[in-house]
Amino acid sequence: MRAVIMHAPGDVRVDEVEKARLVEPTDAVIRVTATCICGSDLWPYRGIEEVNGPSPMGHEYIGVVEEIGGEVKDIAVGDFVVGSFVASDNTCEICQAGYQSRCIHQVMMAAVGTQSDYARIPLADGTLVKVDGEPTEKQTKSLLSASDVLGTGWFAAVAAEAGPGKTVAVVGDGAVGLLAILAAQRLGAERIIAMSRHADRQELARKFGATDIVEERGEEGVARVKELTGGYGAHSTVEAVGTQESMLQAIHSTRPGGHVGYVGVSHGVELDGLALFLSTVSLLGGPAPVRRFLPELIELIMNDEIDPGAVFDLELPLEQAAEGYRAMDERRATKVLLTL
């Protein structure tokens, strides 16, 4: 089968590899019908994360079940499914508490790779969710977003306790940040401040529900948020980048007693204990438990109540994956969908 392989920073190729197969009796193999490139894939692409030899790429996926292991009971061959970027059993105590991304048996799908014709899905019963009906092309794109960026943005908004009467600030205007805006709007936020310098992303942010745009960054951005909120700061802030600057901007933009939902993959982030203590804000984040939200998100998508697939602004065949990586790296695209 074809699979996207990263050989070194900046060196992405589509190689012929052994077709995905069942390994454990709890596995399923799906025929991938669409996959995509994530902002987190750019960390190794840029050399910020180490690339240890040829590595399969991708962790977002939708597809049709081709094979199931002997212990798979809830998923059947022929089902059209969406799965999380973290495989989980969905039965352990951590999963039952709603944190499937930290399941005691978790498997990170990035280690498996889903930018390929087929993919092995560990813990299939706990990871995959069947989609009823025949999705339209628009719905298909949105279902793919649910596999990671929509679910991650949704978790960020929930972790930040976005809701009625709240002002929400979103640091980061990539796909996750934009979909956190959509989530905050659905959760009933009264005001949503998008921190963005890019006109095309600002336009999409407003489409998803942003009421204000702040172009300033760092402490200037913080000052602008404070100005917009009568000196108080936001009730709820989403951090969707993963850098020192973005984390501090998020914390400092939040009023005392407020909440920060952080989902940017942290690189070089260090927090001063006393400064954090005096900020009097709550922090909750990490790898998003997408599986918790998938049934609700699939229903919203299939009922045409939300259109998160709008974050895909470049669509390429799998064979052109390298161009997709370049486009995202150079900020010529927000989110690249790869067709098979």
C-alpha positions, 0 to 999 in steps of 0.5 A: 500500500502507499504510505506517507513516510518522513525520512528526515526533517523536510523530507516527506515521501509516499512509499510502497510499504507492506499493507496494514494487517491485524496484529492483536485480536482487538484490532481492525483494519480500515480502508482509509477514504480520507486523511489529512496533515496536522499542525503537529506533523510540522514539528518533526518536519521542521526538525523541532522534534527528532525524526528517528529514521523513516517514520509513518505519518498521520493520525487523523482518519476516516474510512471503511472497516475491511477486517476485524480481529476475533475479539472485536464485537461492536464494529463490523466489516463494511462500517464507515467509521471515524476514530480518535488520534489516540486508540483507547479501550474506552473501558478503563477507569481513566476512559470512563472518567472521560480522558480516553487520550490517557487510557492505560492501554492507549496507542498513539495513532501517530506511531501507526500512521494513517496517511496511507491506503489502509490503517491498523486501528488498535482497540477498535471497539473503544476507538472507532465510532460508526457513522450511520447514513451516507455522508455528503462530500461536505459532511465527509470533510467535517467527519475527518476533522472530528478525528482530531482538530474538531475534537481537540478544539472542542476539548479546549473550549470545554477545558476552558469552561466556555459557556453562556455569559463568558468571554472566550479568548483563543490564542492560535489561529490554526485549525484547532484554534479556529475550531475552538472558536466554533466550539465556544460558539456552540457552547453558548459563549457571549463573546469570542476574541480570536487572536489572529494576524492572517486575513483569511483565518480571521474571516473563518474565525468570524464565520465560526463565531468570533466577535472580536479580532486581536492582531497584537501578540505577547503582552501587547495582545494581553493588553488588548484583551484586557482593554476589550474586557474592561480590564478584567481579562477573558473568563476562558482562554484557549491555548492552541499553539504550544510555545512559551509565548502562546502559553504566557499570552493565554495565562495573562489574558485570563482573569483571576478565577478564569480557566485556560484550556491548553491543547497546543503540543508544548515545546520549550514551555516553562512556567514560573511557579510564583507567577502561576500561583499569583495568576489564580487561574485554572489550567487543564489540557493535554492530548484531547480525549476526542473519543469522549466527544465523537458521538456528539460531534458526528451527530451535529455534523450529520444533522448539518448543524456545524461545518468544521470541514471549512478549515480544509483550504487545500485538497491534494491526492495522497501522492502530493503529500510533500506539497501539502506539508510544504503548503502548511509549513509556509502558511499557504494552507491552514489544513490540508486534506489528502484524498485516496 
